[in-house]
Amino acid sequence: PDIVIVMSVKERTSPLDNYHEEITTIGSGKVAIFQNGTIFEGTWQKADRQSQLTFKSTSGEEIKLKPGRIWISAIPDSHGQVSFQ
């Protein structure tokens, strides 16, 4: 992918089968965006099901994504972590 986005989200085991994970992407949380050899850290936001995801830097500016393939990964906000070199 040209861009990798790692969103920290609320996650829980589904009460329907006690196996599958339910991931919440409405609300907000931390984000790490990797593009052009740089990492941008900030927050993601999504107001409701009809809204688009938005990404803002720690200073509150919109993080613009370059055109290309995007890979989005969701990690649990309770114990997920991102590491890179």
PDB file of N, CA, C and O in Angstrom:
ATOM      1  N   PRO A   1       0.835  -1.204   0.000  1.00  0.00           N
ATOM      2  CA  PRO A   1       0.000   0.000   0.000  1.00  0.00           C
ATOM      3  C   PRO A   1       0.873   1.259   0.000  1.00  0.00           C
ATOM      4  O   PRO A   1       2.019   1.241   0.448  1.00  0.00           O
ATOM      5  N   ASP A   2       0.309   2.335  -0.506  1.00  0.00           N
ATOM      6  CA  ASP A   2       1.004   3.619  -0.500  1.00  0.00           C
ATOM      7  C   ASP A   2       0.903   4.301   0.856  1.00  0.00           C
ATOM      8  O   ASP A   2       1.793   5.056   1.250  1.00  0.00           O
ATOM      9  N   ILE A   3      -0.181   4.031   1.563  1.00  0.00           N
ATOM     10  CA  ILE A   3      -0.448   4.637   2.875  1.00  0.00           C
ATOM     11  C   ILE A   3      -0.938   3.543   3.820  1.00  0.00           C
ATOM     12  O   ILE A   3      -1.756   2.705   3.442  1.00  0.00           O
ATOM     13  N   VAL A   4      -0.431   3.559   5.047  1.00  0.00           N
ATOM     14  CA  VAL A   4      -0.929   2.652   6.084  1.00  0.00           C
ATOM     15  C   VAL A   4      -1.475   3.514   7.217  1.00  0.00           C
ATOM     16  O   VAL A   4      -0.779   4.382   7.745  1.00  0.00           O
ATOM     17  N   ILE A   5      -2.725   3.264   7.582  1.00  0.00           N
ATOM     18  CA  ILE A   5      -3.380   4.001   8.662  1.00  0.00           C
ATOM     19  C   ILE A   5      -3.671   3.014   9.789  1.00  0.00           C
ATOM     20  O   ILE A   5      -4.297   1.978   9.566  1.00  0.00           O
ATOM     21  N   VAL A   6      -3.220   3.336  10.992  1.00  0.00           N
ATOM     22  CA  VAL A   6      -3.470   2.488  12.157  1.00  0.00           C
ATOM     23  C   VAL A   6      -4.356   3.277  13.122  1.00  0.00           C
ATOM     24  O   VAL A   6      -3.927   4.259  13.728  1.00  0.00           O
ATOM     25  N   MET A   7      -5.603   2.819  13.245  1.00  0.00           N
ATOM     26  CA  MET A   7      -6.575   3.493  14.107  1.00  0.00           C
ATOM     27  C   MET A   7      -6.716   2.738  15.421  1.00  0.00           C
ATOM     28  O   MET A   7      -6.867   1.516  15.431  1.00  0.00           O
ATOM     29  N   SER A   8      -6.669   3.463  16.517  1.00  0.00           N
ATOM     30  CA  SER A   8      -6.930   2.896  17.834  1.00  0.00           C
ATOM     31  C   SER A   8      -8.433   2.998  18.075  1.00  0.00           C
ATOM     32  O   SER A   8      -8.992   4.094  18.106  1.00  0.00           O
ATOM     33  N   VAL A   9      -9.088   1.835  18.248  1.00  0.00           N
ATOM     34  CA  VAL A   9     -10.556   1.791  18.316  1.00  0.00           C
ATOM     35  C   VAL A   9     -11.043   1.006  19.530  1.00  0.00           C
ATOM     36  O   VAL A   9     -10.296   0.238  20.135  1.00  0.00           O
ATOM     37  N   LYS A  10     -12.297   1.215  19.867  1.00  0.00           N
ATOM     38  CA  LYS A  10     -12.933   0.389  20.900  1.00  0.00           C
ATOM     39  C   LYS A  10     -13.255  -0.963  20.265  1.00  0.00           C
ATOM     40  O   LYS A  10     -13.828  -1.032  19.177  1.00  0.00           O
ATOM     41  N   GLU A  11     -12.881  -2.020  20.954  1.00  0.00           N
ATOM     42  CA  GLU A  11     -13.068  -3.361  20.417  1.00  0.00           C
ATOM     43  C   GLU A  11     -13.536  -4.271  21.539  1.00  0.00           C
ATOM     44  O   GLU A  11     -13.074  -4.163  22.675  1.00  0.00           O
ATOM     45  N   ARG A  12     -14.454  -5.168  21.211  1.00  0.00           N
ATOM     46  CA  ARG A  12     -14.919  -6.127  22.206  1.00  0.00           C
ATOM     47  C   ARG A  12     -15.312  -7.420  21.505  1.00  0.00           C
ATOM     48  O   ARG A  12     -15.579  -7.428  20.303  1.00  0.00           O
ATOM     49  N   THR A  13     -15.343  -8.492  22.251  1.00  0.00           N
ATOM     50  CA  THR A  13     -15.788  -9.769  21.716  1.00  0.00           C
ATOM     51  C   THR A  13     -17.310  -9.742  21.589  1.00  0.00           C
ATOM     52  O   THR A  13     -18.009  -9.325  22.512  1.00  0.00           O
ATOM     53  N   SER A  14     -17.811 -10.187  20.450  1.00  0.00           N
ATOM     54  CA  SER A  14     -19.244 -10.168  20.191  1.00  0.00           C
ATOM     55  C   SER A  14     -19.995 -11.051  21.185  1.00  0.00           C
ATOM     56  O   SER A  14     -19.618 -12.205  21.393  1.00  0.00           O
ATOM     57  N   PRO A  15     -21.050 -10.525  21.797  1.00  0.00           N
ATOM     58  CA  PRO A  15     -21.852 -11.352  22.702  1.00  0.00           C
ATOM     59  C   PRO A  15     -22.689 -12.389  21.944  1.00  0.00           C
ATOM     60  O   PRO A  15     -23.242 -13.303  22.556  1.00  0.00           O
ATOM     61  N   LEU A  16     -22.787 -12.253  20.613  1.00  0.00           N
ATOM     62  CA  LEU A  16     -23.578 -13.198  19.819  1.00  0.00           C
ATOM     63  C   LEU A  16     -22.920 -14.568  19.732  1.00  0.00           C
ATOM     64  O   LEU A  16     -23.598 -15.596  19.767  1.00  0.00           O
ATOM     65  N   ASP A  17     -21.574 -14.576  19.615  1.00  0.00           N
ATOM     66  CA  ASP A  17     -20.897 -15.868  19.484  1.00  0.00           C
ATOM     67  C   ASP A  17     -19.660 -16.000  20.378  1.00  0.00           C
ATOM     68  O   ASP A  17     -18.987 -17.031  20.369  1.00  0.00           O
ATOM     69  N   ASN A  18     -19.366 -14.950  21.149  1.00  0.00           N
ATOM     70  CA  ASN A  18     -18.188 -14.941  22.032  1.00  0.00           C
ATOM     71  C   ASN A  18     -16.895 -15.284  21.298  1.00  0.00           C
ATOM     72  O   ASN A  18     -15.971 -15.848  21.885  1.00  0.00           O
ATOM     73  N   TYR A  19     -16.836 -14.938  20.005  1.00  0.00           N
ATOM     74  CA  TYR A  19     -15.652 -15.249  19.208  1.00  0.00           C
ATOM     75  C   TYR A  19     -15.213 -14.057  18.342  1.00  0.00           C
ATOM     76  O   TYR A  19     -14.076 -13.595  18.438  1.00  0.00           O
ATOM     77  N   HIS A  20     -16.125 -13.574  17.504  1.00  0.00           N
ATOM     78  CA  HIS A  20     -15.793 -12.474  16.597  1.00  0.00           C
ATOM     79  C   HIS A  20     -15.644 -11.158  17.354  1.00  0.00           C
ATOM     80  O   HIS A  20     -16.229 -10.964  18.420  1.00  0.00           O
ATOM     81  N   GLU A  21     -14.853 -10.268  16.782  1.00  0.00           N
ATOM     82  CA  GLU A  21     -14.628  -8.956  17.391  1.00  0.00           C
ATOM     83  C   GLU A  21     -15.576  -7.917  16.806  1.00  0.00           C
ATOM     84  O   GLU A  21     -15.825  -7.908  15.601  1.00  0.00           O
ATOM     85  N   GLU A  22     -16.097  -7.054  17.647  1.00  0.00           N
ATOM     86  CA  GLU A  22     -16.884  -5.903  17.214  1.00  0.00           C
ATOM     87  C   GLU A  22     -16.001  -4.674  17.360  1.00  0.00           C
ATOM     88  O   GLU A  22     -15.465  -4.408  18.436  1.00  0.00           O
ATOM     89  N   ILE A  23     -15.855  -3.940  16.289  1.00  0.00           N
ATOM     90  CA  ILE A  23     -14.982  -2.774  16.252  1.00  0.00           C
ATOM     91  C   ILE A  23     -15.844  -1.527  16.078  1.00  0.00           C
ATOM     92  O   ILE A  23     -16.691  -1.476  15.186  1.00  0.00           O
ATOM     93  N   THR A  24     -15.633  -0.532  16.922  1.00  0.00           N
ATOM     94  CA  THR A  24     -16.396   0.712  16.855  1.00  0.00           C
ATOM     95  C   THR A  24     -15.579   1.774  16.132  1.00  0.00           C
ATOM     96  O   THR A  24     -14.495   2.150  16.579  1.00  0.00           O
ATOM     97  N   THR A  25     -16.116   2.259  14.998  1.00  0.00           N
ATOM     98  CA  THR A  25     -15.430   3.307  14.240  1.00  0.00           C
ATOM     99  C   THR A  25     -16.241   4.590  14.174  1.00  0.00           C
ATOM    100  O   THR A  25     -15.992   5.447  13.326  1.00  0.00           O
ATOM    101  N   ILE A  26     -17.205   4.720  15.061  1.00  0.00           N
ATOM    102  CA  ILE A  26     -17.925   5.983  15.203  1.00  0.00           C
ATOM    103  C   ILE A  26     -17.462   6.584  16.521  1.00  0.00           C
ATOM    104  O   ILE A  26     -17.498   5.928  17.562  1.00  0.00           O
ATOM    105  N   GLY A  27     -17.027   7.839  16.467  1.00  0.00           N
ATOM    106  CA  GLY A  27     -16.452   8.496  17.637  1.00  0.00           C
ATOM    107  C   GLY A  27     -15.098   9.061  17.265  1.00  0.00           C
ATOM    108  O   GLY A  27     -14.947   9.707  16.228  1.00  0.00           O
ATOM    109  N   SER A  28     -14.115   8.816  18.113  1.00  0.00           N
ATOM    110  CA  SER A  28     -12.766   9.329  17.834  1.00  0.00           C
ATOM    111  C   SER A  28     -11.744   8.488  18.582  1.00  0.00           C
ATOM    112  O   SER A  28     -12.079   7.724  19.487  1.00  0.00           O
ATOM    113  N   GLY A  29     -10.496   8.649  18.183  1.00  0.00           N
ATOM    114  CA  GLY A  29      -9.412   7.929  18.825  1.00  0.00           C
ATOM    115  C   GLY A  29      -8.075   8.339  18.232  1.00  0.00           C
ATOM    116  O   GLY A  29      -8.012   9.212  17.367  1.00  0.00           O
ATOM    117  N   LYS A  30      -7.021   7.714  18.694  1.00  0.00           N
ATOM    118  CA  LYS A  30      -5.680   8.012  18.195  1.00  0.00           C
ATOM    119  C   LYS A  30      -5.472   7.365  16.832  1.00  0.00           C
ATOM    120  O   LYS A  30      -6.102   6.360  16.501  1.00  0.00           O
ATOM    121  N   VAL A  31      -4.574   7.962  16.046  1.00  0.00           N
ATOM    122  CA  VAL A  31      -4.244   7.421  14.731  1.00  0.00           C
ATOM    123  C   VAL A  31      -2.756   7.628  14.446  1.00  0.00           C
ATOM    124  O   VAL A  31      -2.153   8.610  14.879  1.00  0.00           O
ATOM    125  N   ALA A  32      -2.191   6.690  13.717  1.00  0.00           N
ATOM    126  CA  ALA A  32      -0.832   6.822  13.180  1.00  0.00           C
ATOM    127  C   ALA A  32      -0.945   6.574  11.677  1.00  0.00           C
ATOM    128  O   ALA A  32      -1.473   5.547  11.251  1.00  0.00           O
ATOM    129  N   ILE A  33      -0.449   7.511  10.883  1.00  0.00           N
ATOM    130  CA  ILE A  33      -0.532   7.407   9.428  1.00  0.00           C
ATOM    131  C   ILE A  33       0.883   7.396   8.864  1.00  0.00           C
ATOM    132  O   ILE A  33       1.679   8.298   9.126  1.00  0.00           O
ATOM    133  N   PHE A  34       1.179   6.363   8.088  1.00  0.00           N
ATOM    134  CA  PHE A  34       2.488   6.214   7.454  1.00  0.00           C
ATOM    135  C   PHE A  34       2.339   6.497   5.964  1.00  0.00           C
ATOM    136  O   PHE A  34       1.616   5.792   5.260  1.00  0.00           O
ATOM    137  N   GLN A  35       3.029   7.537   5.489  1.00  0.00           N
ATOM    138  CA  GLN A  35       3.042   7.836   4.058  1.00  0.00           C
ATOM    139  C   GLN A  35       4.299   8.630   3.722  1.00  0.00           C
ATOM    140  O   GLN A  35       4.773   9.439   4.520  1.00  0.00           O
ATOM    141  N   ASN A  36       4.821   8.387   2.542  1.00  0.00           N
ATOM    142  CA  ASN A  36       6.027   9.078   2.059  1.00  0.00           C
ATOM    143  C   ASN A  36       7.198   8.930   3.018  1.00  0.00           C
ATOM    144  O   ASN A  36       8.002   9.854   3.148  1.00  0.00           O
ATOM    145  N   GLY A  37       7.315   7.793   3.693  1.00  0.00           N
ATOM    146  CA  GLY A  37       8.429   7.567   4.609  1.00  0.00           C
ATOM    147  C   GLY A  37       8.338   8.339   5.912  1.00  0.00           C
ATOM    148  O   GLY A  37       9.318   8.435   6.650  1.00  0.00           O
ATOM    149  N   THR A  38       7.170   8.886   6.197  1.00  0.00           N
ATOM    150  CA  THR A  38       6.963   9.708   7.398  1.00  0.00           C
ATOM    151  C   THR A  38       5.777   9.160   8.179  1.00  0.00           C
ATOM    152  O   THR A  38       4.835   8.616   7.604  1.00  0.00           O
ATOM    153  N   ILE A  39       5.840   9.312   9.499  1.00  0.00           N
ATOM    154  CA  ILE A  39       4.681   8.961  10.332  1.00  0.00           C
ATOM    155  C   ILE A  39       4.035  10.253  10.824  1.00  0.00           C
ATOM    156  O   ILE A  39       4.705  11.170  11.299  1.00  0.00           O
ATOM    157  N   PHE A  40       2.727  10.293  10.696  1.00  0.00           N
ATOM    158  CA  PHE A  40       1.934  11.402  11.206  1.00  0.00           C
ATOM    159  C   PHE A  40       1.074  10.840  12.329  1.00  0.00           C
ATOM    160  O   PHE A  40       0.342   9.872  12.122  1.00  0.00           O
ATOM    161  N   GLU A  41       1.154  11.429  13.505  1.00  0.00           N
ATOM    162  CA  GLU A  41       0.341  10.979  14.628  1.00  0.00           C
ATOM    163  C   GLU A  41      -0.714  12.024  14.935  1.00  0.00           C
ATOM    164  O   GLU A  41      -0.476  13.223  14.786  1.00  0.00           O
ATOM    165  N   GLY A  42      -1.874  11.567  15.360  1.00  0.00           N
ATOM    166  CA  GLY A  42      -2.957  12.491  15.663  1.00  0.00           C
ATOM    167  C   GLY A  42      -4.193  11.748  16.090  1.00  0.00           C
ATOM    168  O   GLY A  42      -4.123  10.776  16.841  1.00  0.00           O
ATOM    169  N   THR A  43      -5.346  12.220  15.601  1.00  0.00           N
ATOM    170  CA  THR A  43      -6.619  11.619  15.970  1.00  0.00           C
ATOM    171  C   THR A  43      -7.472  11.366  14.723  1.00  0.00           C
ATOM    172  O   THR A  43      -7.331  12.044  13.705  1.00  0.00           O
ATOM    173  N   TRP A  44      -8.357  10.377  14.830  1.00  0.00           N
ATOM    174  CA  TRP A  44      -9.366  10.144  13.804  1.00  0.00           C
ATOM    175  C   TRP A  44     -10.709  10.526  14.404  1.00  0.00           C
ATOM    176  O   TRP A  44     -10.891  10.482  15.621  1.00  0.00           O
ATOM    177  N   GLN A  45     -11.651  10.901  13.542  1.00  0.00           N
ATOM    178  CA  GLN A  45     -12.998  11.232  13.992  1.00  0.00           C
ATOM    179  C   GLN A  45     -14.008  10.773  12.950  1.00  0.00           C
ATOM    180  O   GLN A  45     -13.747  10.824  11.748  1.00  0.00           O
ATOM    181  N   LYS A  46     -15.157  10.328  13.427  1.00  0.00           N
ATOM    182  CA  LYS A  46     -16.287   9.987  12.560  1.00  0.00           C
ATOM    183  C   LYS A  46     -17.542  10.213  13.385  1.00  0.00           C
ATOM    184  O   LYS A  46     -17.753   9.546  14.398  1.00  0.00           O
ATOM    185  N   ALA A  47     -18.375  11.154  12.954  1.00  0.00           N
ATOM    186  CA  ALA A  47     -19.538  11.567  13.733  1.00  0.00           C
ATOM    187  C   ALA A  47     -20.663  10.528  13.730  1.00  0.00           C
ATOM    188  O   ALA A  47     -21.288  10.289  14.763  1.00  0.00           O
ATOM    189  N   ASP A  48     -20.920   9.914  12.580  1.00  0.00           N
ATOM    190  CA  ASP A  48     -21.996   8.940  12.460  1.00  0.00           C
ATOM    191  C   ASP A  48     -21.736   8.042  11.254  1.00  0.00           C
ATOM    192  O   ASP A  48     -20.724   8.193  10.569  1.00  0.00           O
ATOM    193  N   ARG A  49     -22.653   7.106  10.994  1.00  0.00           N
ATOM    194  CA  ARG A  49     -22.451   6.134   9.906  1.00  0.00           C
ATOM    195  C   ARG A  49     -22.309   6.794   8.543  1.00  0.00           C
ATOM    196  O   ARG A  49     -21.597   6.279   7.681  1.00  0.00           O
ATOM    197  N   GLN A  50     -22.976   7.929   8.334  1.00  0.00           N
ATOM    198  CA  GLN A  50     -22.942   8.591   7.036  1.00  0.00           C
ATOM    199  C   GLN A  50     -21.713   9.487   6.851  1.00  0.00           C
ATOM    200  O   GLN A  50     -21.417   9.888   5.725  1.00  0.00           O
ATOM    201  N   SER A  51     -21.003   9.804   7.916  1.00  0.00           N
ATOM    202  CA  SER A  51     -19.857  10.707   7.846  1.00  0.00           C
ATOM    203  C   SER A  51     -18.608   9.992   7.348  1.00  0.00           C
ATOM    204  O   SER A  51     -18.470   8.778   7.494  1.00  0.00           O
ATOM    205  N   GLN A  52     -17.708  10.758   6.763  1.00  0.00           N
ATOM    206  CA  GLN A  52     -16.412  10.239   6.365  1.00  0.00           C
ATOM    207  C   GLN A  52     -15.470  10.283   7.559  1.00  0.00           C
ATOM    208  O   GLN A  52     -15.633  11.101   8.464  1.00  0.00           O
ATOM    209  N   LEU A  53     -14.496   9.405   7.550  1.00  0.00           N
ATOM    210  CA  LEU A  53     -13.421   9.484   8.549  1.00  0.00           C
ATOM    211  C   LEU A  53     -12.597  10.723   8.264  1.00  0.00           C
ATOM    212  O   LEU A  53     -12.324  11.035   7.105  1.00  0.00           O
ATOM    213  N   THR A  54     -12.197  11.433   9.311  1.00  0.00           N
ATOM    214  CA  THR A  54     -11.271  12.542   9.161  1.00  0.00           C
ATOM    215  C   THR A  54     -10.079  12.295  10.070  1.00  0.00           C
ATOM    216  O   THR A  54     -10.200  11.647  11.110  1.00  0.00           O
ATOM    217  N   PHE A  55      -8.935  12.813   9.673  1.00  0.00           N
ATOM    218  CA  PHE A  55      -7.701  12.624  10.418  1.00  0.00           C
ATOM    219  C   PHE A  55      -7.081  13.986  10.674  1.00  0.00           C
ATOM    220  O   PHE A  55      -6.949  14.804   9.763  1.00  0.00           O
ATOM    221  N   LYS A  56      -6.699  14.223  11.941  1.00  0.00           N
ATOM    222  CA  LYS A  56      -6.083  15.504  12.305  1.00  0.00           C
ATOM    223  C   LYS A  56      -4.778  15.241  13.043  1.00  0.00           C
ATOM    224  O   LYS A  56      -4.651  14.271  13.790  1.00  0.00           O
ATOM    225  N   SER A  57      -3.812  16.125  12.817  1.00  0.00           N
ATOM    226  CA  SER A  57      -2.522  16.031  13.505  1.00  0.00           C
ATOM    227  C   SER A  57      -2.687  16.418  14.963  1.00  0.00           C
ATOM    228  O   SER A  57      -3.752  16.880  15.374  1.00  0.00           O
ATOM    229  N   THR A  58      -1.632  16.231  15.744  1.00  0.00           N
ATOM    230  CA  THR A  58      -1.685  16.603  17.162  1.00  0.00           C
ATOM    231  C   THR A  58      -1.901  18.098  17.337  1.00  0.00           C
ATOM    232  O   THR A  58      -2.366  18.537  18.389  1.00  0.00           O
ATOM    233  N   SER A  59      -1.567  18.894  16.307  1.00  0.00           N
ATOM    234  CA  SER A  59      -1.788  20.340  16.384  1.00  0.00           C
ATOM    235  C   SER A  59      -3.176  20.743  15.870  1.00  0.00           C
ATOM    236  O   SER A  59      -3.516  21.926  15.865  1.00  0.00           O
ATOM    237  N   GLY A  60      -3.985  19.747  15.433  1.00  0.00           N
ATOM    238  CA  GLY A  60      -5.354  20.026  15.011  1.00  0.00           C
ATOM    239  C   GLY A  60      -5.536  20.252  13.523  1.00  0.00           C
ATOM    240  O   GLY A  60      -6.656  20.499  13.076  1.00  0.00           O
ATOM    241  N   GLU A  61      -4.455  20.174  12.736  1.00  0.00           N
ATOM    242  CA  GLU A  61      -4.561  20.361  11.295  1.00  0.00           C
ATOM    243  C   GLU A  61      -4.965  19.062  10.612  1.00  0.00           C
ATOM    244  O   GLU A  61      -4.584  17.979  11.057  1.00  0.00           O
ATOM    245  N   GLU A  62      -5.737  19.167   9.532  1.00  0.00           N
ATOM    246  CA  GLU A  62      -6.134  17.985   8.778  1.00  0.00           C
ATOM    247  C   GLU A  62      -4.898  17.309   8.181  1.00  0.00           C
ATOM    248  O   GLU A  62      -4.027  17.979   7.625  1.00  0.00           O
ATOM    249  N   ILE A  63      -4.826  15.991   8.296  1.00  0.00           N
ATOM    250  CA  ILE A  63      -3.746  15.230   7.659  1.00  0.00           C
ATOM    251  C   ILE A  63      -4.249  14.844   6.279  1.00  0.00           C
ATOM    252  O   ILE A  63      -5.212  14.087   6.153  1.00  0.00           O
ATOM    253  N   LYS A  64      -3.604  15.359   5.254  1.00  0.00           N
ATOM    254  CA  LYS A  64      -4.003  15.074   3.877  1.00  0.00           C
ATOM    255  C   LYS A  64      -3.346  13.782   3.422  1.00  0.00           C
ATOM    256  O   LYS A  64      -2.162  13.552   3.667  1.00  0.00           O
ATOM    257  N   LEU A  65      -4.125  12.948   2.761  1.00  0.00           N
ATOM    258  CA  LEU A  65      -3.629  11.673   2.264  1.00  0.00           C
ATOM    259  C   LEU A  65      -3.339  11.799   0.771  1.00  0.00           C
ATOM    260  O   LEU A  65      -4.135  12.353   0.013  1.00  0.00           O
ATOM    261  N   LYS A  66      -2.178  11.272   0.362  1.00  0.00           N
ATOM    262  CA  LYS A  66      -1.846  11.309  -1.059  1.00  0.00           C
ATOM    263  C   LYS A  66      -2.690  10.255  -1.786  1.00  0.00           C
ATOM    264  O   LYS A  66      -3.150   9.301  -1.160  1.00  0.00           O
ATOM    265  N   PRO A  67      -2.895  10.412  -3.074  1.00  0.00           N
ATOM    266  CA  PRO A  67      -3.634   9.394  -3.831  1.00  0.00           C
ATOM    267  C   PRO A  67      -2.880   8.070  -3.836  1.00  0.00           C
ATOM    268  O   PRO A  67      -1.649   8.043  -3.838  1.00  0.00           O
ATOM    269  N   GLY A  68      -3.620   6.993  -3.837  1.00  0.00           N
ATOM    270  CA  GLY A  68      -3.000   5.673  -3.897  1.00  0.00           C
ATOM    271  C   GLY A  68      -3.746   4.661  -3.064  1.00  0.00           C
ATOM    272  O   GLY A  68      -4.825   4.936  -2.539  1.00  0.00           O
ATOM    273  N   ARG A  69      -3.155   3.481  -2.950  1.00  0.00           N
ATOM    274  CA  ARG A  69      -3.754   2.399  -2.169  1.00  0.00           C
ATOM    275  C   ARG A  69      -3.575   2.675  -0.680  1.00  0.00           C
ATOM    276  O   ARG A  69      -2.494   3.059  -0.233  1.00  0.00           O
ATOM    277  N   ILE A  70      -4.640   2.476   0.075  1.00  0.00           N
ATOM    278  CA  ILE A  70      -4.624   2.723   1.518  1.00  0.00           C
ATOM    279  C   ILE A  70      -4.971   1.428   2.245  1.00  0.00           C
ATOM    280  O   ILE A  70      -5.924   0.735   1.888  1.00  0.00           O
ATOM    281  N   TRP A  71      -4.196   1.119   3.254  1.00  0.00           N
ATOM    282  CA  TRP A  71      -4.450  -0.037   4.104  1.00  0.00           C
ATOM    283  C   TRP A  71      -4.780   0.511   5.486  1.00  0.00           C
ATOM    284  O   TRP A  71      -3.963   1.210   6.086  1.00  0.00           O
ATOM    285  N   ILE A  72      -5.979   0.197   6.001  1.00  0.00           N
ATOM    286  CA  ILE A  72      -6.391   0.657   7.321  1.00  0.00           C
ATOM    287  C   ILE A  72      -6.393  -0.530   8.269  1.00  0.00           C
ATOM    288  O   ILE A  72      -6.977  -1.574   7.979  1.00  0.00           O
ATOM    289  N   SER A  73      -5.734  -0.354   9.402  1.00  0.00           N
ATOM    290  CA  SER A  73      -5.686  -1.385  10.435  1.00  0.00           C
ATOM    291  C   SER A  73      -6.291  -0.808  11.708  1.00  0.00           C
ATOM    292  O   SER A  73      -6.038   0.343  12.063  1.00  0.00           O
ATOM    293  N   ALA A  74      -7.093  -1.621  12.389  1.00  0.00           N
ATOM    294  CA  ALA A  74      -7.700  -1.204  13.655  1.00  0.00           C
ATOM    295  C   ALA A  74      -7.067  -1.999  14.782  1.00  0.00           C
ATOM    296  O   ALA A  74      -7.003  -3.227  14.726  1.00  0.00           O
ATOM    297  N   ILE A  75      -6.598  -1.297  15.806  1.00  0.00           N
ATOM    298  CA  ILE A  75      -6.035  -1.964  16.975  1.00  0.00           C
ATOM    299  C   ILE A  75      -6.842  -1.549  18.208  1.00  0.00           C
ATOM    300  O   ILE A  75      -7.347  -0.428  18.263  1.00  0.00           O
ATOM    301  N   PRO A  76      -6.969  -2.439  19.196  1.00  0.00           N
ATOM    302  CA  PRO A  76      -7.753  -2.114  20.391  1.00  0.00           C
ATOM    303  C   PRO A  76      -7.115  -0.973  21.179  1.00  0.00           C
ATOM    304  O   PRO A  76      -5.910  -0.982  21.430  1.00  0.00           O
ATOM    305  N   ASP A  77      -7.933   0.013  21.569  1.00  0.00           N
ATOM    306  CA  ASP A  77      -7.391   1.135  22.342  1.00  0.00           C
ATOM    307  C   ASP A  77      -6.991   0.732  23.751  1.00  0.00           C
ATOM    308  O   ASP A  77      -6.241   1.450  24.412  1.00  0.00           O
ATOM    309  N   SER A  78      -7.485  -0.411  24.218  1.00  0.00           N
ATOM    310  CA  SER A  78      -7.172  -0.839  25.584  1.00  0.00           C
ATOM    311  C   SER A  78      -5.794  -1.491  25.715  1.00  0.00           C
ATOM    312  O   SER A  78      -5.173  -1.419  26.776  1.00  0.00           O
ATOM    313  N   HIS A  79      -5.315  -2.124  24.646  1.00  0.00           N
ATOM    314  CA  HIS A  79      -4.021  -2.800  24.762  1.00  0.00           C
ATOM    315  C   HIS A  79      -3.229  -2.888  23.456  1.00  0.00           C
ATOM    316  O   HIS A  79      -2.164  -3.505  23.434  1.00  0.00           O
ATOM    317  N   GLY A  80      -3.716  -2.295  22.381  1.00  0.00           N
ATOM    318  CA  GLY A  80      -2.988  -2.318  21.112  1.00  0.00           C
ATOM    319  C   GLY A  80      -1.849  -1.313  21.117  1.00  0.00           C
ATOM    320  O   GLY A  80      -1.876  -0.320  21.844  1.00  0.00           O
ATOM    321  N   GLN A  81      -0.851  -1.588  20.295  1.00  0.00           N
ATOM    322  CA  GLN A  81       0.262  -0.639  20.198  1.00  0.00           C
ATOM    323  C   GLN A  81       0.855  -0.683  18.801  1.00  0.00           C
ATOM    324  O   GLN A  81       0.697  -1.667  18.078  1.00  0.00           O
ATOM    325  N   VAL A  82       1.536   0.385  18.430  1.00  0.00           N
ATOM    326  CA  VAL A  82       2.191   0.500  17.137  1.00  0.00           C
ATOM    327  C   VAL A  82       3.667   0.644  17.386  1.00  0.00           C
ATOM    328  O   VAL A  82       4.087   1.449  18.216  1.00  0.00           O
ATOM    329  N   SER A  83       4.463  -0.132  16.673  1.00  0.00           N
ATOM    330  CA  SER A  83       5.920   0.040  16.753  1.00  0.00           C
ATOM    331  C   SER A  83       6.475   0.070  15.341  1.00  0.00           C
ATOM    332  O   SER A  83       5.941  -0.587  14.447  1.00  0.00           O
ATOM    333  N   PHE A  84       7.531   0.819  15.135  1.00  0.00           N
ATOM    334  CA  PHE A  84       8.130   0.952  13.816  1.00  0.00           C
ATOM    335  C   PHE A  84       9.585   1.347  13.964  1.00  0.00           C
ATOM    336  O   PHE A  84      10.020   1.806  15.020  1.00  0.00           O
ATOM    337  N   GLN A  85      10.329   1.159  12.881  1.00  0.00           N
ATOM    338  CA  GLN A  85      11.752   1.544  12.877  1.00  0.00           C
ATOM    339  C   GLN A  85      12.031   2.495  11.749  1.00  0.00           C
ATOM    340  O   GLN A  85      13.168   2.934  11.578  1.00  0.00           O
TER     341      GLN A  85
END
